[in-house]
Amino acid sequence: MTATRNDCNLPLPREVRMDAPASDKVFAALETFRIELPSWGFANTGTRFGKFIQPAAATTTEEKFSDAGQVHLLTGVCPTVALHVLWDCPQGVQSTDEIRRFAGRYGVAPGSINPNLFQDQEYKYGSFANPDSSVRRRALQHTKDSIEIAKRLQSRDISLWFADGSNYPGTANIRQRKKWFAEALKESHRELSPEQRLLVEYKPFEPAFYHTDIADWGMALLLSRAAGPQAKVLVDTGHHYAAQNIEQIVAWLLSEDMLGGFHFNDRRYADDDLTMGSIDPYQVFRIFHEIHFFEWETGQRADIAYMVDQSHNLKGKIEAMIQTVAMAQQLFAKAALVDVKKLATAQKNCGLVQAESLLQDAFATDVRPAIQDWKISKGLPKDPLEAFRQSGYLERVTKERAAKNAHNVSSYA
């Protein structure tokens, strides 16, 4: 299978003494870190009120691969790009030959495959939980086709997010819909090859506002277990209510061996899809810390797919992705600086101030010089954003794509 994200094909973390220099710990952490880019993050996006056009935005699957390839070229840690079936595979399974050519041309492999179970008019009242059995069958067949696409592209993960839900009390049989979901997920699971996984995502609201069929991590956990042993939970950091303790969810899923992956973004209110770490970098640091702490306690690598899921309406799309990757590296490296041995002792002795300070001190450490040294050791630019700005790539694709994007205007009304 293709080496996708932070999986078992990456080197095992090098054993680093707790008293080793911070730079050694940073180097060891960065050697194990990979993060996947979303194809849709390079295309024109918007809000419910309209689409906001950028002249350099990607308009084709090939252009998305080209842009993702530029980010990977400059950062060295984004070897795969997530694909949305329909948006990126308009011919379904027949699109796979073309996608393989794009991957070879631009140096990034296909990553997670994302079925589209929300866009078509038939899904107005749901997909797997639609009261119409013919729509449920269509949604299931689309998922099976997506699994076949993943097999042909040697992609391990099939990432499932559903818009299913209802807007008004009494308009949906919630228990029946739960049953339909379990049945469809079980049947989807039977299509998997031994190496593949289903990643089941949750979201508390939007587009459904009264109830969402998979509204939280507990529902996703139960449905994943109902689906089968190759199903795990996917945590989107934007899919939570305000002030929810996401790292506690991560810790619980790790303890249950049910954490499959992340969609990283940030938010001010809800699913804002803002640049990672732009609002609350300490939260992402705490998430990474829980993963590092788990790996230290168990001596096992957590097999987690780290993925970006962001839509940049105002920032330049490639710049925003490079910015996100740089922030992800910093927060992952900072979390590796926590002295987990001292932390475990402080927790056991109820040393509250000492335990909290261990996290705060690691978060306050400036890891950027060590990361720059690591980049130099890999032949990567010290400042990938500046290298991108000097490359001429943005000017070239703006010239090539501006006319197409100018005709891609839509409005809310």
C-alpha positions as a LaTeX table, in Angstrom:
\begin{tabular}{lrrr}
\hline
Residue & $x$ (\AA) & $y$ (\AA) & $z$ (\AA) \\
\hline
Met1 & 0.00 & 0.00 & 0.00 \\
Thr2 & 1.07 & 3.60 & $-0.54$ \\
Ala3 & 2.80 & 5.12 & 2.49 \\
Thr4 & 0.01 & 7.44 & 3.55 \\
Arg5 & 0.47 & 9.97 & 6.35 \\
Asn6 & 1.77 & 9.11 & 9.79 \\
Asp7 & 1.49 & 5.35 & 9.44 \\
Cys8 & 3.58 & 2.25 & 9.98 \\
Asn9 & 5.73 & 2.93 & 6.89 \\
Leu10 & 7.38 & 5.88 & 8.64 \\
Pro11 & 10.45 & 5.27 & 10.80 \\
Leu12 & 9.81 & 4.41 & 14.40 \\
Pro13 & 10.50 & 7.31 & 16.75 \\
Arg14 & 14.14 & 7.36 & 17.76 \\
Glu15 & 14.62 & 6.80 & 21.48 \\
Val16 & 15.67 & 10.15 & 22.91 \\
Arg17 & 16.79 & 10.61 & 26.50 \\
Met18 & 14.61 & 12.91 & 28.58 \\
Asp19 & 17.68 & 15.04 & 29.31 \\
Ala20 & 18.69 & 15.26 & 25.65 \\
Pro21 & 18.90 & 18.71 & 24.05 \\
Ala22 & 15.60 & 20.12 & 22.81 \\
Ser23 & 16.92 & 20.10 & 19.25 \\
Asp24 & 17.39 & 16.32 & 19.38 \\
Lys25 & 13.80 & 15.88 & 20.53 \\
Val26 & 12.56 & 18.18 & 17.78 \\
Phe27 & 14.54 & 16.30 & 15.12 \\
Ala28 & 13.21 & 12.94 & 16.35 \\
Ala29 & 9.61 & 14.20 & 16.33 \\
Leu30 & 9.83 & 15.73 & 12.85 \\
Glu31 & 11.19 & 12.49 & 11.39 \\
Thr32 & 7.85 & 10.83 & 12.19 \\
Phe33 & 5.46 & 13.61 & 11.19 \\
Arg34 & 3.50 & 13.67 & 7.93 \\
Ile35 & 0.30 & 15.57 & 7.19 \\
Glu36 & $-2.09$ & 15.19 & 4.25 \\
Leu37 & $-3.38$ & 18.10 & 2.17 \\
Pro38 & $-7.00$ & 18.38 & 0.96 \\
Ser39 & $-7.58$ & 18.77 & $-2.76$ \\
Trp40 & $-10.61$ & 20.99 & $-2.08$ \\
Gly41 & $-8.43$ & 23.41 & $-0.10$ \\
Phe42 & $-6.85$ & 24.59 & $-3.36$ \\
Ala43 & $-10.14$ & 25.28 & $-5.16$ \\
Asn44 & $-12.53$ & 28.22 & $-4.97$ \\
Thr45 & $-14.73$ & 28.01 & $-1.90$ \\
Gly46 & $-17.10$ & 30.24 & 0.01 \\
Thr47 & $-19.79$ & 30.40 & 2.64 \\
Arg48 & $-23.52$ & 29.83 & 2.54 \\
Phe49 & $-23.74$ & 33.34 & 1.11 \\
Gly50 & $-21.51$ & 32.98 & $-1.89$ \\
Lys51 & $-18.31$ & 31.74 & $-3.46$ \\
Phe52 & $-15.25$ & 33.96 & $-3.28$ \\
Ile53 & $-13.07$ & 33.73 & $-6.37$ \\
Gln54 & $-9.27$ & 33.78 & $-6.38$ \\
Pro55 & $-7.58$ & 34.08 & $-9.78$ \\
Ala56 & $-4.93$ & 31.49 & $-8.83$ \\
Ala57 & $-7.35$ & 28.89 & $-7.43$ \\
Ala58 & $-7.19$ & 25.40 & $-8.88$ \\
Thr59 & $-10.01$ & 24.63 & $-11.32$ \\
Thr60 & $-9.17$ & 21.01 & $-12.19$ \\
Thr61 & $-7.96$ & 17.91 & $-10.39$ \\
Glu62 & $-4.62$ & 18.25 & $-12.14$ \\
Glu63 & $-4.21$ & 21.81 & $-10.90$ \\
Lys64 & $-4.98$ & 20.65 & $-7.36$ \\
Phe65 & $-2.25$ & 18.02 & $-7.62$ \\
Ser66 & 0.12 & 20.67 & $-8.97$ \\
Asp67 & $-0.55$ & 23.00 & $-6.02$ \\
Ala68 & $-0.29$ & 20.19 & $-3.47$ \\
Gly69 & 2.98 & 19.17 & $-5.09$ \\
Gln70 & 4.34 & 22.67 & $-4.56$ \\
Val71 & 3.51 & 22.56 & $-0.85$ \\
His72 & 5.18 & 19.16 & $-0.49$ \\
Leu73 & 8.21 & 20.30 & $-2.48$ \\
Leu74 & 8.78 & 23.18 & $-0.07$ \\
Thr75 & 7.90 & 21.43 & 3.21 \\
Gly76 & 8.79 & 17.78 & 2.60 \\
Val77 & 6.05 & 16.45 & 4.91 \\
Cys78 & 2.91 & 16.38 & 2.72 \\
Pro79 & 3.36 & 13.34 & 0.45 \\
Thr80 & $-0.36$ & 12.71 & $-0.11$ \\
Val81 & $-3.46$ & 14.62 & $-1.15$ \\
Ala82 & $-6.99$ & 13.75 & $-0.03$ \\
Leu83 & $-9.50$ & 13.35 & $-2.86$ \\
His84 & $-13.24$ & 13.98 & $-2.98$ \\
Val85 & $-15.09$ & 11.58 & $-5.23$ \\
Leu86 & $-17.20$ & 13.52 & $-7.79$ \\
Trp87 & $-15.10$ & 16.68 & $-7.34$ \\
Asp88 & $-11.82$ & 14.91 & $-8.16$ \\
Cys89 & $-13.02$ & 11.65 & $-9.72$ \\
Pro90 & $-15.86$ & 12.82 & $-11.98$ \\
Gln91 & $-15.74$ & 9.56 & $-13.95$ \\
Gly92 & $-15.65$ & 7.42 & $-10.82$ \\
Val93 & $-13.43$ & 4.38 & $-11.07$ \\
Gln94 & $-12.49$ & 5.38 & $-14.63$ \\
Ser95 & $-10.77$ & 8.50 & $-13.23$ \\
Thr96 & $-8.09$ & 6.48 & $-11.44$ \\
Asp97 & $-5.72$ & 6.11 & $-14.39$ \\
Glu98 & $-5.64$ & 9.88 & $-14.86$ \\
Ile99 & $-5.11$ & 10.47 & $-11.14$ \\
Arg100 & $-2.16$ & 8.08 & $-11.11$ \\
Arg101 & $-0.63$ & 10.13 & $-13.94$ \\
Phe102 & $-1.12$ & 13.34 & $-11.98$ \\
Ala103 & 0.49 & 11.74 & $-8.92$ \\
Gly104 & 3.55 & 10.73 & $-10.92$ \\
Arg105 & 3.80 & 14.12 & $-12.57$ \\
Tyr106 & 3.53 & 16.26 & $-9.44$ \\
Gly107 & 5.15 & 14.08 & $-6.78$ \\
Val108 & 2.23 & 13.61 & $-4.40$ \\
Ala109 & 0.28 & 10.36 & $-4.03$ \\
Pro110 & $-3.48$ & 9.94 & $-3.66$ \\
Gly111 & $-4.39$ & 9.88 & 0.02 \\
Ser112 & $-7.71$ & 9.41 & 1.76 \\
Ile113 & $-10.75$ & 8.97 & $-0.46$ \\
Asn114 & $-13.82$ & 10.98 & 0.54 \\
Pro115 & $-17.21$ & 9.88 & $-0.82$ \\
Asn116 & $-19.62$ & 12.71 & $-1.60$ \\
Leu117 & $-22.84$ & 11.86 & 0.20 \\
Phe118 & $-24.27$ & 15.36 & 0.61 \\
Gln119 & $-24.19$ & 17.26 & $-2.67$ \\
Asp120 & $-26.80$ & 15.70 & $-4.93$ \\
Gln121 & $-30.46$ & 16.66 & $-4.70$ \\
Glu122 & $-31.38$ & 13.08 & $-3.78$ \\
Tyr123 & $-29.58$ & 13.57 & $-0.46$ \\
Lys124 & $-31.86$ & 16.41 & 0.63 \\
Tyr125 & $-33.32$ & 14.16 & 3.35 \\
Gly126 & $-30.18$ & 12.13 & 3.96 \\
Ser127 & $-27.98$ & 9.44 & 2.44 \\
Phe128 & $-27.47$ & 6.31 & 4.57 \\
Ala129 & $-30.45$ & 7.44 & 6.69 \\
Asn130 & $-32.76$ & 8.60 & 3.92 \\
Pro131 & $-36.33$ & 7.28 & 4.36 \\
Asp132 & $-36.30$ & 6.34 & 0.65 \\
Ser133 & $-34.66$ & 2.92 & 0.29 \\
Ser134 & $-33.61$ & 3.66 & $-3.30$ \\
Val135 & $-31.61$ & 6.68 & $-2.11$ \\
Arg136 & $-30.01$ & 4.59 & 0.63 \\
Arg137 & $-28.99$ & 2.01 & $-1.97$ \\
Arg138 & $-27.52$ & 4.73 & $-4.19$ \\
Ala139 & $-25.52$ & 6.14 & $-1.28$ \\
Leu140 & $-24.24$ & 2.69 & $-0.40$ \\
Gln141 & $-23.23$ & 1.97 & $-3.99$ \\
His142 & $-21.40$ & 5.29 & $-4.16$ \\
Thr143 & $-19.49$ & 4.32 & $-1.01$ \\
Lys144 & $-18.62$ & 0.93 & $-2.47$ \\
Asp145 & $-17.43$ & 2.63 & $-5.66$ \\
Ser146 & $-15.30$ & 4.96 & $-3.54$ \\
Ile147 & $-13.73$ & 1.97 & $-1.78$ \\
Glu148 & $-12.92$ & 0.50 & $-5.19$ \\
Ile149 & $-11.33$ & 3.80 & $-6.23$ \\
Ala150 & $-9.22$ & 3.67 & $-3.07$ \\
Lys151 & $-8.12$ & 0.11 & $-3.89$ \\
Arg152 & $-7.05$ & 1.06 & $-7.41$ \\
Leu153 & $-5.15$ & 4.08 & $-6.12$ \\
Gln154 & $-3.61$ & 2.07 & $-3.26$ \\
Ser155 & $-5.18$ & 4.44 & $-0.74$ \\
Arg156 & $-5.73$ & 3.06 & 2.72 \\
Asp157 & $-8.39$ & 5.31 & 4.24 \\
Ile158 & $-11.96$ & 5.99 & 3.16 \\
Ser159 & $-13.13$ & 9.03 & 5.09 \\
Leu160 & $-16.88$ & 9.26 & 5.69 \\
Trp161 & $-18.70$ & 12.45 & 6.65 \\
Phe162 & $-22.48$ & 12.62 & 6.46 \\
Ala163 & $-24.78$ & 15.63 & 6.33 \\
Asp164 & $-27.71$ & 13.44 & 7.43 \\
Gly165 & $-30.06$ & 14.83 & 10.05 \\
Ser166 & $-33.23$ & 16.86 & 10.46 \\
Asn167 & $-34.20$ & 20.46 & 11.15 \\
Tyr168 & $-37.46$ & 20.08 & 13.06 \\
Pro169 & $-38.67$ & 17.95 & 15.99 \\
Gly170 & $-40.75$ & 14.94 & 15.06 \\
Thr171 & $-39.77$ & 14.95 & 11.39 \\
Ala172 & $-37.36$ & 11.97 & 11.55 \\
Asn173 & $-37.30$ & 8.59 & 13.26 \\
Ile174 & $-33.96$ & 8.91 & 15.03 \\
Arg175 & $-33.74$ & 5.29 & 16.16 \\
Gln176 & $-34.60$ & 3.94 & 12.72 \\
Arg177 & $-32.01$ & 6.18 & 11.11 \\
Lys178 & $-29.39$ & 4.86 & 13.54 \\
Lys179 & $-30.26$ & 1.33 & 12.44 \\
Trp180 & $-29.97$ & 2.23 & 8.75 \\
Phe181 & $-26.55$ & 3.78 & 9.38 \\
Ala182 & $-25.27$ & 0.68 & 11.16 \\
Glu183 & $-26.48$ & $-1.57$ & 8.33 \\
Ala184 & $-24.89$ & 0.55 & 5.59 \\
Leu185 & $-21.59$ & 0.90 & 7.43 \\
Lys186 & $-21.43$ & $-2.87$ & 7.99 \\
Glu187 & $-22.02$ & $-3.52$ & 4.31 \\
Ser188 & $-19.41$ & $-0.90$ & 3.37 \\
His189 & $-16.92$ & $-2.50$ & 5.75 \\
Arg190 & $-17.32$ & $-5.85$ & 3.99 \\
Glu191 & $-15.93$ & $-4.25$ & 0.80 \\
Leu192 & $-12.61$ & $-3.27$ & 2.40 \\
Ser193 & $-9.33$ & $-4.96$ & 1.58 \\
Pro194 & $-7.36$ & $-6.14$ & 4.65 \\
Glu195 & $-5.18$ & $-2.99$ & 4.64 \\
Gln196 & $-7.99$ & $-0.46$ & 4.30 \\
Arg197 & $-9.90$ & 1.47 & 6.95 \\
Leu198 & $-13.19$ & 3.32 & 7.23 \\
Leu199 & $-12.84$ & 6.60 & 9.13 \\
Val200 & $-16.18$ & 7.76 & 10.53 \\
Glu201 & $-16.44$ & 11.49 & 11.15 \\
Tyr202 & $-18.91$ & 13.30 & 13.38 \\
Lys203 & $-20.35$ & 16.82 & 13.50 \\
Pro204 & $-22.82$ & 18.29 & 16.02 \\
Phe205 & $-24.75$ & 20.50 & 13.59 \\
Glu206 & $-24.84$ & 21.97 & 10.08 \\
Pro207 & $-26.45$ & 21.51 & 7.67 \\
Ala208 & $-28.92$ & 19.78 & 10.01 \\
Phe209 & $-29.82$ & 21.91 & 13.01 \\
Tyr210 & $-32.31$ & 19.89 & 15.08 \\
His211 & $-30.47$ & 16.59 & 15.10 \\
Thr212 & $-27.46$ & 15.21 & 13.23 \\
Asp213 & $-27.29$ & 11.43 & 12.77 \\
Ile214 & $-23.61$ & 11.24 & 13.80 \\
Ala215 & $-23.38$ & 14.21 & 16.12 \\
Asp216 & $-20.47$ & 13.36 & 18.43 \\
Trp217 & $-17.54$ & 11.05 & 19.07 \\
Gly218 & $-19.62$ & 8.58 & 21.07 \\
Met219 & $-22.04$ & 8.05 & 18.19 \\
Ala220 & $-19.13$ & 7.70 & 15.76 \\
Leu221 & $-17.46$ & 5.22 & 18.12 \\
Leu222 & $-20.57$ & 3.05 & 18.44 \\
Leu223 & $-21.21$ & 3.06 & 14.70 \\
Ser224 & $-17.55$ & 2.30 & 13.93 \\
Arg225 & $-17.65$ & $-0.70$ & 16.22 \\
Ala226 & $-20.89$ & $-1.81$ & 14.61 \\
Ala227 & $-19.27$ & $-1.52$ & 11.17 \\
Gly228 & $-16.33$ & $-3.80$ & 11.95 \\
Pro229 & $-12.72$ & $-3.94$ & 13.17 \\
Gln230 & $-11.31$ & $-1.84$ & 10.33 \\
Ala231 & $-13.48$ & 1.17 & 11.18 \\
Lys232 & $-12.12$ & 3.99 & 13.35 \\
Val233 & $-13.24$ & 7.46 & 14.42 \\
Leu234 & $-12.08$ & 10.61 & 12.62 \\
Val235 & $-11.83$ & 13.80 & 14.72 \\
Asp236 & $-12.33$ & 17.11 & 12.91 \\
Thr237 & $-11.11$ & 19.80 & 15.28 \\
Gly238 & $-13.80$ & 22.19 & 14.02 \\
His239 & $-16.66$ & 19.77 & 14.67 \\
His240 & $-17.27$ & 20.49 & 18.34 \\
Tyr241 & $-19.26$ & 22.86 & 20.48 \\
Ala242 & $-17.44$ & 25.85 & 21.93 \\
Ala243 & $-15.19$ & 25.04 & 24.91 \\
Gln244 & $-15.42$ & 21.26 & 24.36 \\
Asn245 & $-12.35$ & 19.40 & 25.62 \\
Ile246 & $-11.12$ & 17.83 & 22.39 \\
Glu247 & $-7.96$ & 16.38 & 23.92 \\
Gln248 & $-10.08$ & 14.39 & 26.37 \\
Ile249 & $-11.92$ & 12.89 & 23.40 \\
Val250 & $-8.55$ & 12.08 & 21.84 \\
Ala251 & $-7.33$ & 10.44 & 25.07 \\
Trp252 & $-10.46$ & 8.28 & 25.33 \\
Leu253 & $-10.32$ & 7.19 & 21.69 \\
Leu254 & $-6.62$ & 6.34 & 22.07 \\
Ser255 & $-7.36$ & 4.22 & 25.12 \\
Glu256 & $-10.05$ & 2.37 & 23.14 \\
Asp257 & $-7.79$ & 1.93 & 20.07 \\
Met258 & $-10.42$ & 3.75 & 18.02 \\
Leu259 & $-8.68$ & 6.96 & 16.92 \\
Gly260 & $-8.14$ & 6.74 & 13.18 \\
Gly261 & $-7.32$ & 10.27 & 12.11 \\
Phe262 & $-7.75$ & 14.03 & 12.29 \\
His263 & $-9.04$ & 16.76 & 10.07 \\
Phe264 & $-7.11$ & 19.77 & 11.35 \\
Asn265 & $-8.40$ & 23.32 & 11.15 \\
Asp266 & $-9.30$ & 26.04 & 13.63 \\
Arg267 & $-12.47$ & 27.88 & 14.46 \\
Arg268 & $-13.77$ & 30.90 & 16.31 \\
Tyr269 & $-17.39$ & 29.81 & 16.53 \\
Ala270 & $-18.16$ & 26.53 & 14.78 \\
Asp271 & $-16.92$ & 24.76 & 11.65 \\
Asp272 & $-15.10$ & 27.84 & 10.40 \\
Asp273 & $-12.27$ & 25.90 & 8.63 \\
Leu274 & $-9.71$ & 28.50 & 9.65 \\
Thr275 & $-5.96$ & 28.03 & 9.37 \\
Met276 & $-4.63$ & 25.52 & 11.89 \\
Gly277 & $-3.54$ & 27.19 & 15.12 \\
Ser278 & $-4.76$ & 30.63 & 14.08 \\
Ile279 & $-7.20$ & 30.89 & 17.00 \\
Asp280 & $-6.06$ & 28.42 & 19.66 \\
Pro281 & $-2.67$ & 26.83 & 19.00 \\
Tyr282 & $-2.49$ & 25.62 & 22.61 \\
Gln283 & $-5.42$ & 23.30 & 21.96 \\
Val284 & $-3.65$ & 21.54 & 19.08 \\
Phe285 & $-0.51$ & 21.35 & 21.25 \\
Arg286 & $-2.55$ & 19.63 & 23.97 \\
Ile287 & $-3.93$ & 17.16 & 21.41 \\
Phe288 & $-0.44$ & 16.29 & 20.18 \\
His289 & 0.72 & 16.00 & 23.79 \\
Glu290 & $-1.94$ & 13.37 & 24.53 \\
Ile291 & $-0.68$ & 11.37 & 21.55 \\
His292 & 2.98 & 11.67 & 22.58 \\
Phe293 & 2.11 & 10.76 & 26.18 \\
Phe294 & 0.13 & 7.72 & 25.02 \\
Glu295 & 3.02 & 6.53 & 22.87 \\
Trp296 & 5.47 & 6.93 & 25.76 \\
Glu297 & 3.23 & 5.05 & 28.18 \\
Thr298 & 2.47 & 2.18 & 25.81 \\
Gly299 & 5.69 & 2.03 & 23.79 \\
Gln300 & 3.58 & 1.81 & 20.62 \\
Arg301 & 3.07 & 4.17 & 17.72 \\
Ala302 & $-0.48$ & 5.49 & 17.44 \\
Asp303 & $-1.52$ & 4.77 & 13.84 \\
Ile304 & $-3.18$ & 8.12 & 13.14 \\
Ala305 & $-3.81$ & 9.85 & 9.81 \\
Tyr306 & $-3.03$ & 13.55 & 10.17 \\
Met307 & $-4.97$ & 15.51 & 7.56 \\
Val308 & $-5.70$ & 19.17 & 6.86 \\
Asp309 & $-9.34$ & 20.13 & 6.20 \\
Gln310 & $-9.52$ & 23.85 & 5.53 \\
Ser311 & $-11.11$ & 26.14 & 2.99 \\
His312 & $-9.42$ & 29.49 & 2.57 \\
Asn313 & $-11.72$ & 32.15 & 1.16 \\
Leu314 & $-9.53$ & 35.19 & 1.82 \\
Lys315 & $-5.97$ & 33.93 & 2.28 \\
Gly316 & $-4.01$ & 32.74 & $-0.71$ \\
Lys317 & $-4.66$ & 29.01 & $-0.83$ \\
Ile318 & $-1.13$ & 27.71 & $-1.26$ \\
Glu319 & 0.31 & 30.19 & 1.22 \\
Ala320 & $-2.34$ & 29.20 & 3.78 \\
Met321 & $-1.47$ & 25.52 & 3.34 \\
Ile322 & 2.25 & 26.20 & 3.80 \\
Gln323 & 1.42 & 28.28 & 6.87 \\
Thr324 & $-0.68$ & 25.43 & 8.27 \\
Val325 & 2.03 & 22.84 & 7.71 \\
Ala326 & 4.61 & 25.05 & 9.43 \\
Met327 & 2.30 & 25.52 & 12.41 \\
Ala328 & 1.57 & 21.79 & 12.58 \\
Gln329 & 5.29 & 21.02 & 12.69 \\
Gln330 & 5.86 & 23.58 & 15.44 \\
Leu331 & 3.04 & 22.31 & 17.65 \\
Phe332 & 3.97 & 18.66 & 17.10 \\
Ala333 & 7.59 & 19.45 & 18.01 \\
Lys334 & 6.62 & 21.50 & 21.07 \\
Ala335 & 4.52 & 18.60 & 22.36 \\
Ala336 & 7.54 & 16.31 & 22.03 \\
Leu337 & 9.43 & 18.55 & 24.48 \\
Val338 & 7.16 & 17.72 & 27.42 \\
Asp339 & 9.13 & 15.66 & 29.94 \\
Val340 & 6.52 & 12.92 & 30.17 \\
Lys341 & 8.46 & 10.99 & 32.81 \\
Lys342 & 8.41 & 13.99 & 35.15 \\
Leu343 & 4.81 & 14.61 & 34.19 \\
Ala344 & 3.75 & 11.10 & 35.13 \\
Thr345 & 5.43 & 11.51 & 38.53 \\
Ala346 & 3.79 & 14.89 & 39.11 \\
Gln347 & 0.39 & 13.47 & 38.21 \\
Lys348 & 0.87 & 10.55 & 40.59 \\
Asn349 & 1.85 & 12.93 & 43.41 \\
Cys350 & $-0.88$ & 15.46 & 42.56 \\
Gly351 & 1.78 & 18.06 & 41.84 \\
Leu352 & $-0.62$ & 20.34 & 40.05 \\
Val353 & 1.60 & 23.35 & 39.44 \\
Gln354 & 4.58 & 21.23 & 38.38 \\
Ala355 & 2.47 & 19.16 & 35.99 \\
Glu356 & 0.84 & 22.17 & 34.37 \\
Ser357 & 4.17 & 23.99 & 34.15 \\
Leu358 & 5.72 & 21.10 & 32.22 \\
Leu359 & 3.15 & 21.65 & 29.48 \\
Gln360 & 3.37 & 25.43 & 29.59 \\
Asp361 & 7.16 & 25.45 & 29.43 \\
Ala362 & 7.18 & 23.13 & 26.42 \\
Phe363 & 4.57 & 25.25 & 24.64 \\
Ala364 & 6.57 & 28.42 & 25.35 \\
Thr365 & 9.75 & 26.98 & 23.80 \\
Asp366 & 10.74 & 28.51 & 20.47 \\
Val367 & 11.29 & 25.43 & 18.30 \\
Arg368 & 11.67 & 27.35 & 15.04 \\
Pro369 & 15.49 & 27.39 & 15.00 \\
Ala370 & 15.60 & 23.60 & 15.50 \\
Ile371 & 12.99 & 23.12 & 12.78 \\
Gln372 & 15.04 & 25.27 & 10.42 \\
Asp373 & 18.08 & 23.12 & 11.14 \\
Trp374 & 16.03 & 20.01 & 10.41 \\
Lys375 & 14.87 & 21.50 & 7.10 \\
Ile376 & 18.43 & 22.32 & 6.09 \\
Ser377 & 19.44 & 18.74 & 6.88 \\
Lys378 & 16.74 & 17.59 & 4.45 \\
Gly379 & 17.68 & 20.03 & 1.70 \\
Leu380 & 14.48 & 22.03 & 2.25 \\
Pro381 & 14.18 & 25.83 & 2.33 \\
Lys382 & 14.44 & 27.34 & 5.82 \\
Asp383 & 11.45 & 29.58 & 5.06 \\
Pro384 & 9.04 & 27.75 & 2.75 \\
Leu385 & 6.66 & 30.71 & 2.54 \\
Glu386 & 9.40 & 33.03 & 1.32 \\
Ala387 & 10.70 & 30.33 & $-1.03$ \\
Phe388 & 7.22 & 30.01 & $-2.51$ \\
Arg389 & 6.90 & 33.77 & $-2.97$ \\
Gln390 & 10.24 & 33.87 & $-4.76$ \\
Ser391 & 9.53 & 30.81 & $-6.93$ \\
Gly392 & 7.29 & 32.53 & $-9.47$ \\
Tyr393 & 4.76 & 29.69 & $-9.23$ \\
Leu394 & 1.93 & 31.91 & $-8.02$ \\
Glu395 & 2.43 & 34.43 & $-10.81$ \\
Arg396 & 2.53 & 31.67 & $-13.41$ \\
Val397 & $-0.65$ & 29.87 & $-12.30$ \\
Thr398 & $-2.47$ & 33.16 & $-11.80$ \\
Lys399 & $-1.81$ & 34.00 & $-15.44$ \\
Glu400 & $-2.87$ & 30.52 & $-16.56$ \\
Arg401 & $-6.05$ & 30.30 & $-14.44$ \\
Ala402 & $-7.36$ & 33.84 & $-14.07$ \\
Ala403 & $-9.63$ & 33.75 & $-17.11$ \\
Lys404 & $-11.21$ & 30.44 & $-16.08$ \\
Asn405 & $-11.77$ & 31.67 & $-12.54$ \\
Ala406 & $-13.32$ & 34.91 & $-13.73$ \\
His407 & $-16.21$ & 32.89 & $-15.18$ \\
Asn408 & $-16.64$ & 30.83 & $-12.00$ \\
Val409 & $-18.66$ & 33.40 & $-10.07$ \\
Ser410 & $-21.77$ & 32.42 & $-8.12$ \\
Ser411 & $-23.85$ & 34.16 & $-5.50$ \\
Tyr412 & $-26.07$ & 33.14 & $-2.61$ \\
Ala413 & $-29.17$ & 34.22 & $-4.47$ \\
\hline
\end{tabular}
